[in-house]
Amino acid sequence: MAAVTKTLRFYPTVMKVPVRQPLVLAKALSSLAVISGNRVSLGAGLGPWREDFTYNGVAFEKRGKLMDECMNAVVRSGVSP
């Protein structure tokens, strides 16, 4: 859709950022930003459910620090959160 539209913005809902790999998330979002002419926005959230973190092998207690790391990677990739 990004390749064939000029005004449509892409907002992939609110993502639980700390349970994702920071570099993979940054790369995916920056790729979408390039393809769409920077028409992508990120809704970033922590997620309140311990199970999400346990399932993904991420320490629930470190979610704030992980959120900071992920957001730094995303911002450095050029995507506006």
C-alpha positions in Angstrom: 0.0 0.0 0.0 2.9 2.4 0.7 4.2 2.0 -2.8 0.9 2.9 -4.5 -0.4 5.6 -2.2 0.7 9.2 -1.5 -1.2 10.3 1.5 -2.2 7.2 3.5 -0.4 7.1 6.9 0.6 3.8 8.5 0.0 3.3 12.1 0.6 -0.3 13.2 -1.5 0.0 16.3 0.1 0.0 19.8 3.0 -2.5 19.9 4.4 -4.0 23.0 7.9 -2.7 22.4 10.0 -4.4 25.2 9.1 -7.9 24.1 10.6 -7.3 20.6 14.2 -7.3 19.4 15.2 -3.6 19.3 17.2 -3.8 16.0 14.6 -5.9 14.2 11.9 -3.5 15.2 14.0 -0.5 14.2 14.9 -2.1 10.9 11.3 -3.0 10.1 10.0 0.5 11.0 12.7 2.3 9.1 12.1 0.2 6.0 8.4 1.1 6.1 9.3 4.7 6.6 11.5 4.7 3.5 9.0 2.9 1.4 6.1 5.1 2.5 7.9 8.5 2.4 8.0 8.7 6.2 4.3 8.1 6.6 4.6 5.7 9.5 3.9 6.3 13.2 4.5 3.9 16.1 2.2 3.5 19.1 4.6 2.2 21.7 3.5 0.5 24.9 5.0 -1.6 27.7 2.2 -4.1 28.2 0.9 -5.0 31.7 0.9 -8.8 31.3 3.8 -10.7 32.8 2.8 -13.7 30.5 3.8 -11.8 27.4 7.3 -11.3 28.7 7.7 -14.8 30.0 6.5 -16.3 26.7 9.1 -14.2 24.8 11.9 -14.9 27.3 12.1 -11.3 28.5 12.4 -10.3 32.2 9.2 -8.5 33.2 11.1 -6.5 35.8 13.4 -5.1 33.1 10.6 -3.9 30.8 11.3 -0.2 31.5 15.0 -0.5 30.6 14.1 -2.6 27.6 11.6 0.0 26.4 14.2 2.7 26.6 16.7 0.6 24.6 14.1 -0.2 22.0 13.0 3.4 21.6 16.6 4.6 21.3 17.1 2.1 18.4 13.9 3.2 16.7 14.7 6.9 17.1 18.3 6.4 15.8 16.8 4.6 12.8 15.0 7.8 11.8 11.5 6.8 12.7 9.4 9.3 14.8 7.7 7.4 17.6 
